[in-house]
Amino acid sequence: MAEEQPAAPPSESNLSAPEQTEQKAENPHAEHGLTDNVQKIIANEKTEAEKSTRPKVDLQSLPTRAYLDQTVVPILLQAMSTLAKERPPNPIEFLAAYLLKNKEQFDSKN
């Protein structure tokens, strides 16, 4: 009596070309190891991150201190710290160049 072997689950190696294409169409990111669950988690985290971003504040309506704290204080602190470490012979030119060179990394935060 020959025992029946259970059928092997379909794998990509024993699927026909149309069946492989059909499986990839179900989850186009599966080849990168992204399951549907992981994709849902990523989508939820992106949604939460978008919700948690601070709303843009009307800068004109802020008190002076709050306006300066939100616009120039962060870059000035970093610039002054760098200035103190490097102690260039022309500190005002150094500071101006630093602000112009690094303003993009602070513009997006305002």
Accessible surface in RSA format (square Angstrom, percent):
REM  Atomic radii and reference values for relative SASA: ProtOr
REM  Chains: A
REM  Algorithm: Lee & Richards
REM  Probe-radius: 1.40
REM  Slices: 20
REM RES _ NUM      All-atoms   Total-Side   Main-Chain    Non-polar    All polar
REM                ABS   REL    ABS   REL    ABS   REL    ABS   REL    ABS   REL
RES MET A   1   240.57 124.6 158.93 105.2  81.64 194.4 135.98 115.6 104.59 138.6
RES ALA A   2   101.64  93.5  66.18 102.1  35.46  80.7  74.00 104.2  27.65  73.2
RES GLU A   3   156.27  89.7 131.82  99.7  24.45  58.2  51.11  98.8 105.16  85.9
RES GLU A   4   169.85  97.5 139.01 105.2  30.85  73.4  57.52 111.3 112.33  91.7
RES GLN A   5   154.70  86.5 130.49  95.4  24.21  57.7  53.46 113.8 101.24  76.8
RES PRO A   6   120.43  87.8  95.14  86.7  25.29  91.9 106.96  88.3  13.47  83.7
RES ALA A   7    99.35  91.3  65.22 100.6  34.13  77.6  74.99 105.6  24.36  64.5
RES ALA A   8    74.63  68.6  50.41  77.8  24.22  55.1  55.31  77.9  19.32  51.2
RES PRO A   9   108.60  79.1  98.87  90.1   9.72  35.3 105.23  86.9   3.37  20.9
RES PRO A  10    92.94  67.7  73.50  67.0  19.44  70.7  75.98  62.7  16.96 105.4
RES SER A  11    53.34  45.1  46.52  62.1   6.82  15.7  46.00  97.9   7.34  10.3
RES GLU A  12    94.84  54.5  90.65  68.6   4.19  10.0  31.86  61.6  62.99  51.4
RES SER A  13   108.84  92.0  67.54  90.1  41.30  95.1  58.81 125.2  50.03  70.1
RES ASN A  14    91.43  63.1  58.32  56.4  33.11  79.7  39.26  94.5  52.17  50.4
RES LEU A  15    28.16  15.7  16.53  11.8  11.63  29.2  17.52  12.3  10.64  28.6
RES SER A  16    58.77  49.7  44.70  59.7  14.07  32.4  49.24 104.9   9.52  13.3
RES ALA A  17    72.87  67.0  63.22  97.6   9.65  22.0  65.52  92.3   7.36  19.5
RES PRO A  18    97.54  71.1  86.35  78.7  11.19  40.7  93.69  77.4   3.85  23.9
RES GLU A  19    85.92  49.3  83.93  63.5   1.99   4.7  30.63  59.3  55.28  45.1
RES GLN A  20    53.95  30.2  53.10  38.8   0.85   2.0   4.49   9.6  49.46  37.5
RES THR A  21    91.63  65.2  89.00  90.2   2.63   6.3  66.26  89.0  25.37  38.4
RES GLU A  22   116.72  67.0 110.86  83.9   5.86  14.0  35.68  69.0  81.05  66.2
RES GLN A  23    80.50  45.0  74.00  54.1   6.50  15.5  25.34  53.9  55.16  41.8
RES LYS A  24   103.19  50.3  99.91  61.3   3.28   7.8  50.91  45.8  52.27  55.7
RES ALA A  25    78.46  72.1  46.31  71.5  32.15  73.1  57.48  80.9  20.97  55.6
RES GLU A  26   130.60  75.0  98.70  74.7  31.91  76.0  46.10  89.2  84.50  69.0
RES ASN A  27    20.66  14.2  18.82  18.2   1.85   4.4  11.56  27.8   9.10   8.8
RES PRO A  28    85.40  62.2  69.61  63.5  15.79  57.4  73.27  60.5  12.13  75.4
RES HIS A  29    81.14  44.3  81.14  56.4   0.00   0.0  47.64  49.1  33.50  39.0
RES ALA A  30    56.61  52.0  39.62  61.1  16.98  38.6  41.82  58.9  14.79  39.2
RES GLU A  31   128.03  73.5  82.46  62.4  45.57 108.5  41.74  80.7  86.29  70.5
RES HIS A  32   132.27  72.3  99.81  69.4  32.46  83.0  68.17  70.3  64.09  74.6
RES GLY A  33    56.38  69.5   0.00   N/A  56.38  69.5  35.57  97.6  20.81  46.6
RES LEU A  34    55.46  30.9  55.24  39.5   0.22   0.6  55.42  38.9   0.04   0.1
RES THR A  35    75.38  53.6  73.95  75.0   1.43   3.4  71.51  96.0   3.88   5.9
RES ASP A  36    78.77  55.2  75.34  75.0   3.44   8.1  24.67  58.1  54.11  54.0
RES ASN A  37   104.75  72.2 102.05  98.6   2.70   6.5  16.29  39.2  88.46  85.5
RES VAL A  38    55.13  36.3  55.13  49.9   0.00   0.0  55.13  47.9   0.00   0.0
RES GLN A  39    48.00  26.8  42.27  30.9   5.73  13.6  25.75  54.8  22.25  16.9
RES LYS A  40   133.28  65.0 129.14  79.2   4.14   9.9  79.97  72.0  53.31  56.8
RES ILE A  41    97.37  55.4  96.60  72.0   0.78   1.9  97.23  70.0   0.14   0.4
RES ILE A  42    68.50  39.0  67.93  50.6   0.57   1.4  68.35  49.2   0.16   0.4
RES ALA A  43    52.26  48.0  47.98  74.0   4.28   9.7  51.45  72.5   0.81   2.1
RES ASN A  44    96.08  66.3  94.90  91.7   1.18   2.8  20.98  50.5  75.10  72.6
RES GLU A  45   111.98  64.3 106.00  80.2   5.98  14.2  40.68  78.7  71.30  58.2
RES LYS A  46   131.40  64.1 127.15  78.0   4.25  10.1  77.60  69.9  53.79  57.3
RES THR A  47    62.13  44.2  61.89  62.7   0.24   0.6  37.95  51.0  24.18  36.6
RES GLU A  48   103.14  59.2 100.70  76.2   2.44   5.8  43.77  84.7  59.36  48.5
RES ALA A  49    54.72  50.3  48.11  74.2   6.61  15.0  53.64  75.5   1.08   2.9
RES GLU A  50   127.74  73.3 113.04  85.5  14.70  35.0  46.00  89.0  81.74  66.7
RES LYS A  51   146.21  71.3 113.11  69.4  33.10  78.8  79.60  71.6  66.61  70.9
RES SER A  52    90.23  76.2  56.21  75.0  34.02  78.4  50.40 107.3  39.83  55.8
RES THR A  53    92.70  65.9  76.85  77.9  15.85  37.8  65.76  88.3  26.94  40.7
RES ARG A  54   174.81  73.4 152.84  77.9  21.97  52.3  74.17 101.4 100.64  61.0
RES PRO A  55   113.29  82.6  99.42  90.6  13.87  50.4 110.65  91.4   2.64  16.4
RES LYS A  56   163.32  79.7 132.96  81.6  30.37  72.3 112.02 100.8  51.31  54.7
RES VAL A  57    70.56  46.4  50.59  45.8  19.97  48.1  55.36  48.1  15.20  41.2
RES ASP A  58    91.99  64.4  77.91  77.5  14.07  33.3  38.59  90.8  53.40  53.3
RES LEU A  59    59.01  32.9  54.84  39.2   4.17  10.5  54.84  38.5   4.17  11.2
RES GLN A  60   160.89  90.0 131.03  95.8  29.85  71.1  53.73 114.4 107.16  81.3
RES SER A  61    83.00  70.1  46.94  62.6  36.06  83.1  43.91  93.5  39.09  54.8
RES LEU A  62    38.97  21.7  23.56  16.9  15.41  38.7  23.87  16.8  15.10  40.6
RES PRO A  63    93.00  67.8  80.06  73.0  12.94  47.0  92.74  76.6   0.27   1.7
RES THR A  64   103.43  73.6  93.08  94.4  10.35  24.7  61.46  82.6  41.97  63.4
RES ARG A  65   179.76  75.5 176.04  89.7   3.72   8.9  69.00  94.3 110.76  67.1
RES ALA A  66    30.25  27.8  25.76  39.8   4.49  10.2  29.88  42.1   0.37   1.0
RES TYR A  67    86.13  40.2  86.13  49.0   0.00   0.0  42.46  31.9  43.67  53.8
RES LEU A  68    71.27  39.7  71.27  51.0   0.00   0.0  71.27  50.0   0.00   0.0
RES ASP A  69    57.72  40.4  47.82  47.6   9.90  23.4  21.25  50.0  36.47  36.4
RES GLN A  70    60.25  33.7  50.88  37.2   9.38  22.3  20.05  42.7  40.20  30.5
RES THR A  71    20.35  14.5  11.74  11.9   8.61  20.5  11.68  15.7   8.67  13.1
RES VAL A  72    58.30  38.4  58.30  52.8   0.00   0.0  58.30  50.7   0.00   0.0
RES VAL A  73    46.79  30.8  46.50  42.1   0.29   0.7  46.79  40.7   0.00   0.0
RES PRO A  74    56.02  40.8  46.83  42.7   9.20  33.4  51.97  42.9   4.05  25.2
RES ILE A  75    13.92   7.9  13.71  10.2   0.21   0.5  13.71   9.9   0.21   0.6
RES LEU A  76    63.30  35.3  63.10  45.1   0.21   0.5  63.30  44.5   0.00   0.0
RES LEU A  77   119.23  66.4 114.27  81.7   4.97  12.5 114.73  80.6   4.50  12.1
RES GLN A  78    78.10  43.7  72.18  52.7   5.92  14.1  27.74  59.0  50.36  38.2
RES ALA A  79     0.00   0.0   0.00   0.0   0.00   0.0   0.00   0.0   0.00   0.0
RES MET A  80    98.94  51.2  95.40  63.1   3.54   8.4  91.51  77.8   7.43   9.8
RES SER A  81    50.87  43.0  41.08  54.8   9.79  22.5  31.32  66.7  19.55  27.4
RES THR A  82    31.34  22.3  30.59  31.0   0.75   1.8  17.18  23.1  14.16  21.4
RES LEU A  83    27.15  15.1  26.24  18.8   0.90   2.3  26.24  18.4   0.90   2.4
RES ALA A  84    59.18  54.4  46.09  71.1  13.09  29.8  54.08  76.2   5.10  13.5
RES LYS A  85   166.04  81.0 131.25  80.5  34.79  82.8  88.45  79.6  77.60  82.7
RES GLU A  86   107.17  61.5  79.97  60.5  27.19  64.7  33.06  64.0  74.10  60.5
RES ARG A  87   194.34  81.6 169.48  86.4  24.85  59.2  61.71  84.3 132.63  80.4
RES PRO A  88    25.68  18.7  11.99  10.9  13.69  49.8  16.46  13.6   9.22  57.3
RES PRO A  89   138.52 101.0  99.55  90.7  38.98 141.7 113.02  93.3  25.50 158.5
RES ASN A  90    68.29  47.1  63.03  60.9   5.26  12.7  25.09  60.4  43.20  41.8
RES PRO A  91    63.60  46.3  62.92  57.4   0.67   2.5  63.36  52.3   0.24   1.5
RES ILE A  92   144.93  82.5 143.07 106.6   1.86   4.5 143.69 103.5   1.25   3.4
RES GLU A  93   117.77  67.6 111.15  84.1   6.61  15.7  44.28  85.7  73.48  60.0
RES PHE A  94    43.26  21.6  36.91  22.9   6.36  16.5  42.72  25.9   0.55   1.6
RES LEU A  95    39.50  22.0  39.50  28.3   0.00   0.0  39.50  27.7   0.00   0.0
RES ALA A  96    48.73  44.8  43.30  66.8   5.43  12.4  48.07  67.7   0.66   1.7
RES ALA A  97    59.00  54.2  51.48  79.4   7.52  17.1  57.05  80.3   1.95   5.2
RES TYR A  98    28.24  13.2  23.79  13.5   4.44  11.6  24.38  18.3   3.86   4.8
RES LEU A  99    48.71  27.1  47.55  34.0   1.16   2.9  47.81  33.6   0.90   2.4
RES LEU A 100   122.98  68.5 114.10  81.6   8.88  22.3 114.50  80.4   8.48  22.8
RES LYS A 101   167.24  81.6 139.89  85.8  27.35  65.1  94.67  85.2  72.57  77.3
RES ASN A 102    26.28  18.1  23.39  22.6   2.88   6.9   2.88   6.9  23.39  22.6
RES LYS A 103    91.49  44.6  91.11  55.9   0.38   0.9  40.59  36.5  50.91  54.2
RES GLU A 104   108.45  62.3  99.97  75.6   8.48  20.2  65.69 127.1  42.77  34.9
RES GLN A 105    87.32  48.8  72.88  53.3  14.44  34.4  38.42  81.8  48.90  37.1
RES PHE A 106    17.23   8.6  16.89  10.5   0.34   0.9  16.89  10.2   0.34   1.0
RES ASP A 107    82.99  58.1  70.27  69.9  12.72  30.1  26.87  63.2  56.12  56.0
RES SER A 108    92.48  78.1  59.56  79.5  32.93  75.8  56.00 119.2  36.48  51.1
RES LYS A 109   130.25  63.5 113.73  69.8  16.52  39.3  80.92  72.8  49.32  52.5
RES ASN A 110    60.94  42.0  32.21  31.1  28.73  69.2  33.56  80.8  27.37  26.5
END  Absolute sums over single chains surface
CHAIN  1 A     9654.0       8190.3       1463.7       5894.7       3759.4
END  Absolute sums over all chains
TOTAL          9654.0       8190.3       1463.7       5894.7       3759.4
